[in-house]
């Protein structure tokens, strides 16, 4: 009996790792935008939801090949991210943080309303079901394994882009000192726009990975948006490495807590851990020292 318990516990830990990779990808996009632009996009998960609908519409309704729909979904959300910055965020950059949050919160409800009007409230899916396979007593989802591998590869690629390219270096530099970069010939507006498009592209990639695992509906962003925000706060807002580590910590609480008790209790335990951590380190577990 204890052997079976150990096997199932190991399966829960592995599922936590797989979930952590996906949450880390979402946290990377949100942290990247906050670290550079200093605005939290409350609507970030809703952009991912729009990406899922774009992929579904192109593949199911228009007959596009799946990978073509994926590429178009990523590109469309990258454009949406740039447009959101240009027409919504840029006018309120000098406003109080609460006003910025209210604006992005308004975008959240706007995107939900657009999805509801355009597609209704019915649950939709691609009709693609990837198999599960057994390793001993464990059953692992191929869709989750693919999502984890792609998410980790994307995180690694983003890190290389930020550390090896000129634009990536400018993005990191302007996140550290916004005042001095214009004096060095860097256009902050261009970097902000590029960062918003990159963050949107990461949300579009997350949409590609989630659409293989979940049905699509207008409120699916609410399943991931609050968790992504809490992970970013737990790791230290704007800290890319901290958000990466916090995603796996949070995911393990959900997965192992759900195994030991019930799935809902896994989320409760994760939220209790977050609240306790905020009392202990309100700046986040891995916040940068100033």
N, C-alpha and C positions, 0 to 999 in steps of 0.2 A: 504493500500500500504506500509506504514511504517512497519507494522508487518511482511509482506513478506520480505521486505528489511532486517529487523533485523534477520529473520530466515536464509536467504541466507548468510548474513554476519557471523552469527554463524557457518553455515556450512563451510564457507571459513576459519574461525579461527580453527575449528576442523581439517579440511584437512591440515592446516598449522602445527598443532601439530603432525598429523600422518606423514607428510613429515619430520618434524624435528626429530622424532625418528630414521628414517632411515638415515638421514644425520649425526645424532649424532653417529651412529654406524660406519659409514665410517670415520668420523673425529677421533673417538677413535683409530682406527687402525693406521691411519697416524700419529696422535699425539704420540701414544705409541712408534712407531718406531723412530720418531724424538727425543723424549725426552730421549731415551736410547742411540741410535746410533749417533744422531746428524746429520742425513742425511735425507733430504726430498725426499721421493720416488714419483717423478712426475708420475711414471707409476702405481701408486697404483690402480686407477680406471680401468686400463687395465687388471690388475690381476683379478679384479671382473668380467670383461667381459669374460676372459678366463674361469672363473668358471661357468658362465652362459652357455657357449658353452659345457663345460664338462657335465653339468646337462642335457642339451637338447640332446646331443649325446647319453648318457647312457639311458635316459628315452625313447626317441623317436626312435632312431636308434637301440639300443641294447635291448630294452624292459625291462629295469630294473624297479623295483617299484620306485615310485616317492621319497619316503623317503630314499631308498637306494642310489638313484642318488644324493640326497641332501647331504648325509653323505660322499659320494665319492667326491663330488664337494668341500666340505669344506676341506677334507683331502688333496686333490690334490693341492689346492691353498696354504695350509699350507706348503706342501713340496716345492711348487714353491717359496714361500717366503723365506724359508731356503736356497734353491739353489741360489736364487738371491743374498742373502747376501754373501754366501760362494764364489761364482764365479765372482760376479760383484761388490758388494759393498765393501767387505773386502779389495781387492787390492787398492781401492782408498780412504780408510779411512783417510789417512794422506794427501790427496790431497786438493787443494783449493776448497771451497764450489761450485764455478762455475763449476769446473770440475766434481764434484759429481752430480750436476744438469744435466749437459750434458750427463753423463753416464746413469742416470735414464731416461732422455728424449730419449736417443737412445733405451733403452729397451721398452719404450712406443711405438715407431714406429715399433720396431721389433715384438712386440706382436700383433699389429694391422695387420702387414704384414702376420704373421703366420695365424691369424684368417681368413684373406681374402683369402689366398692361400688354406687353408684347407676347408673352408666352403662357400666361395664366398661372395658376397655382398648382397645376398637376405636376407630379413627379415624372421626370423624363430621364432616359439613359441612352447611352450609345448602342446598346445591344451587344456590347463586347464583354464577354465574361472570361477572364483568364483563369486557368485552373489552380487548384491547390495541390500540393504534393506532400507526401508523408516522409518524415525522417524518424524512423522508429515509431514512438507514440505521438510525436509532434506533427501537427498539420500547419504548414506555412503557405501563405498566399503569394502566388507569383506576382500579382499586381503590386503588393506591398514591397516585395523584394526589388522589383524594377524601379518603383518609386524611390526607394531608399538609395539605390545605386545612382540613379539620375540626379537626385537631390544632392548627394555628396559630391558627384562630379561637377554639378553646377556651382556649388559652394566653392570647390577648389578652383574652378575656372574664374569665378568672380574674384577670388583672392589673388590669383595670378594677374588678372586685369588691373586690379587696384595697386598691385605692388610693382608691376613691370612696365605698364604703359604710361605715356605722358599724361593722358586724361585721368587715368586712375591715380597717378601721383598727385595731380592737381585736386582731385576729389578728396584724397586723404589729407592733403595740406590745408585745404579750405575748411575741412571739418575741425582742424586743430586751431586755426587762427584765421577768422574771416576778415579781420581788419587789414592784415598785412598783404594778403594775396593780390588785391587790386594794384598795390604799389609794385608788384613784381610782374605786372603785365597779364595777369589772369583775369578773365572776365567772369565774375561770380554768376551773372545771369546765365551764361552758357553752361557753366558747371552745374548749376541748379537744374536746368532743363535736362541735361544729360543724365544726371542722377535720378530725376523723376522718371525718365524713360527707362533707365536700367532697372529701377525698382518696380516699375510696371511690368517690364519683361519677366522679372522673377515671379511676379504674381501670375502672369500668363503661363509660365512654366509649371507653377504649382497647380494651376487649373488643369493642365494636361495630365498631371499625375493623379489628381483627385477624381477626374471624370472617369477614370478607369475603375474606381473603387466605390463611388457614391452616386446615388441618383441626384439629379439637378432639380432645385426648386429655389424660389426667390429668397428664402430665408437661410440657405445653407451657409452663407457668410457668417451668420450669428453663431454657428457651431465652431468656427475657427478664429473669428476676429477677436473676441475677448481673450481667448487662450493665448493668441499670438502677442497681444498687447501685454498680458501679464508676464509672459516669458521675457519680453524685451525689458520690462521693468525689473524683473528678477535678476536678469543678467547685467543690468545697468544700461539705461537708455543710451543708445548711440554706440555701445560697446559691441562690436561684431563678434569677437571671440566669446565674450560673456554671454551674448544671446545664444550662440551655438551651444555652449555648455549647458545653459539653463534649459534649453529645449529638451535635451536628453534627460536631465534631472526631472523635469516636470512630466515628461512622457513615462518615465519609470514609475512615478507615483500613481499615474493613471492606470498603467497596465498591471503592475503588481498589486496595487490596491483593489483593482477590479477583480483580479484573480482570487485574492484572499477573501474578499467580501462580495460585493456586486459592482457592476460597471459604474453605476451612479456614485457608489461610495468611493471608487477610485478618483473621480473628479472632486468629490468633497475633500478627500485627504490631500489632494494636490492643492486645492484652494486654501485649506487650513495651513499647509506648509508655507504657502505664499504669504498669508497674513502674518504668521509668526515671524517669517523672515523680514517682513517690512517693519515689525516692531524692533527687531534686532539690528538690521542694516537697512534703513529706509532708502538708501541710495542704490541698493541692489548688491547682490553677492559679489559681482565682479566689476563694480563701478570703478572707473578710472580715477586715480588720485589727482586732485587739482592743487 
